[in-house]
Amino acid sequence: MGRLEGKVAIITGAGAGMGLASTKRFLEEGAHVVAAEIADEGLARLRDLPGCTAVRANIAVQADVDELVATAERLGGLDIVFNNAGIMDGFKMAGEVTDSIWERVIAVNLTGPMMLCRAALPIMQRARRGVIINTSSIAGFTGAKGGAAYTASKHGLIGLSRSIAATYAPDGIRCVVIAPGSVATGMELGGQLSQRALDTFKKTSGASPRGSDPVEVANVAVFLASDEASFVNGAVIAVDGGWTAF
Ligand SMILES: NC(=O)c1ccc[n+]([C@@H]2O[C@H](COP(=O)([O-])OP(=O)(O)OC[C@H]3O[C@@H](n4cnc5c(N)ncnc54)[C@H](O)[C@@H]3O)[C@@H](O)[C@H]2O)c1
């Protein structure tokens, strides 16, 4: 019996990186995954996975969000939402960020997750259960040089999540945040971000510096989505190898 047996989960940005690793782990644990992905290559990775319903969706578009939720309901309900999709901002500093970068990053990293939470919460309230996992970042805790829009979006997502956690606990709904450190995915711009991140890590942390495998984040998501985490609500879980522990 899997730890997510019989649950229906929406995972966004499911076609690559931590979203793909999480989709595979959720499927192994018995969930049915509605896998939301914007890119063709990502959708191709999802199509043949048993138990997975791949849906082309831009999570920054309300109609696409509504279609994801409708798909989950057709499959029997909506137990888990995992807002994983996110984009970078080219490390633009606050003094140089353009309107279009700001709007796009906030739309995908903050407004999209809000729209999916807003659509899912009434369903979860009726069922009197549900779990929402939102992926922030260690950039949700601290600032760094550049990355103003990304940092603002990831700070904002923690605030949104805490508000949901505090508001909906009486309905049996949990909302938690995963804050990854440096994870080996496509987002790392062919390794540049990884190197930059690890250089910073070495300067600022006494912990052993390495990037993580996406499955190390996916395993945390499985736990948080499962009933084993029944009393974990409103928590922000760093999955960063100790980066922010100093
Ligand atoms: N990689 C890291 O080191 C790192 C560190 C901290 C936080 N994060 C966060 O973790 C999450 C996952 O990151 P990743 O590294 O796995 O990313 P990734 O770029 O490897 O994969 C993200 C996936 O999301 C999809 N996507 C992008 N915009 C979308 C949209 N509007 N609608 C639907 N799908 C969309 C992409 O096509 C891609 O398949 C993001 O929220 C990211 O900000 C990543």
PDBQT file of the ligand as one rigid body, heavy atoms in Angstrom, charges set to zero:
ROOT
HETATM    1  N1  LIG A 301      16.733  24.374  -9.033  1.00  0.00    +0.000 N 
HETATM    2  C1  LIG A 301      16.999  25.009  -7.913  1.00  0.00    +0.000 C 
HETATM    3  O1  LIG A 301      18.160  25.081  -7.480  1.00  0.00    +0.000 OA
HETATM    4  C2  LIG A 301      15.881  25.661  -7.110  1.00  0.00    +0.000 A 
HETATM    5  C3  LIG A 301      16.204  26.211  -5.858  1.00  0.00    +0.000 A 
HETATM    6  C4  LIG A 301      15.198  26.759  -5.075  1.00  0.00    +0.000 A 
HETATM    7  C5  LIG A 301      13.885  26.757  -5.527  1.00  0.00    +0.000 A 
HETATM    8  N2  LIG A 301      13.594  26.232  -6.754  1.00  0.00    +0.000 N 
HETATM    9  C6  LIG A 301      12.189  26.241  -7.145  1.00  0.00    +0.000 C 
HETATM   10  O2  LIG A 301      11.777  24.904  -7.353  1.00  0.00    +0.000 OA
HETATM   11  C7  LIG A 301      10.739  24.840  -8.342  1.00  0.00    +0.000 C 
HETATM   12  C8  LIG A 301      11.111  23.835  -9.403  1.00  0.00    +0.000 C 
HETATM   13  O3  LIG A 301      12.351  24.231  -9.963  1.00  0.00    +0.000 OA
HETATM   14  P1  LIG A 301      13.196  23.316 -10.974  1.00  0.00    +0.000 P 
HETATM   15  O4  LIG A 301      14.612  23.666 -10.705  1.00  0.00    +0.000 OA
HETATM   16  O5  LIG A 301      12.752  21.904 -10.882  1.00  0.00    +0.000 OA
HETATM   17  O6  LIG A 301      12.753  23.973 -12.341  1.00  0.00    +0.000 OA
HETATM   18  P2  LIG A 301      12.887  23.435 -13.868  1.00  0.00    +0.000 P 
HETATM   19  O7  LIG A 301      13.098  24.670 -14.683  1.00  0.00    +0.000 OA
HETATM   20  O8  LIG A 301      13.857  22.318 -13.974  1.00  0.00    +0.000 OA
HETATM   21  O9  LIG A 301      11.426  22.860 -14.146  1.00  0.00    +0.000 OA
HETATM   22  C9  LIG A 301      10.310  23.711 -14.052  1.00  0.00    +0.000 C 
HETATM   23  C10 LIG A 301       9.202  23.160 -14.932  1.00  0.00    +0.000 C 
HETATM   24  O10 LIG A 301       8.103  24.078 -14.835  1.00  0.00    +0.000 OA
HETATM   25  C11 LIG A 301       7.605  24.316 -16.137  1.00  0.00    +0.000 C 
HETATM   26  N3  LIG A 301       6.960  25.631 -16.164  1.00  0.00    +0.000 N 
HETATM   27  C12 LIG A 301       7.555  26.847 -16.210  1.00  0.00    +0.000 A 
HETATM   28  N4  LIG A 301       6.632  27.808 -16.256  1.00  0.00    +0.000 NA
HETATM   29  C13 LIG A 301       5.423  27.197 -16.222  1.00  0.00    +0.000 A 
HETATM   30  C14 LIG A 301       4.090  27.659 -16.251  1.00  0.00    +0.000 A 
HETATM   31  N5  LIG A 301       3.809  28.969 -16.343  1.00  0.00    +0.000 N 
HETATM   32  N6  LIG A 301       3.073  26.774 -16.209  1.00  0.00    +0.000 NA
HETATM   33  C15 LIG A 301       3.351  25.435 -16.145  1.00  0.00    +0.000 A 
HETATM   34  N7  LIG A 301       4.594  24.918 -16.119  1.00  0.00    +0.000 NA
HETATM   35  C16 LIG A 301       5.623  25.805 -16.163  1.00  0.00    +0.000 A 
HETATM   36  C17 LIG A 301       8.830  24.246 -17.042  1.00  0.00    +0.000 C 
HETATM   37  O11 LIG A 301       8.478  24.019 -18.398  1.00  0.00    +0.000 OA
HETATM   38  C18 LIG A 301       9.588  23.078 -16.409  1.00  0.00    +0.000 C 
HETATM   39  O12 LIG A 301       9.174  21.840 -16.950  1.00  0.00    +0.000 OA
HETATM   40  C19 LIG A 301      10.589  26.278  -8.843  1.00  0.00    +0.000 C 
HETATM   41  O13 LIG A 301       9.500  26.884  -8.188  1.00  0.00    +0.000 OA
HETATM   42  C20 LIG A 301      11.887  26.936  -8.442  1.00  0.00    +0.000 C 
HETATM   43  O14 LIG A 301      11.753  28.340  -8.280  1.00  0.00    +0.000 OA
HETATM   44  C21 LIG A 301      14.556  25.699  -7.552  1.00  0.00    +0.000 A 
ENDROOT
TORSDOF 0
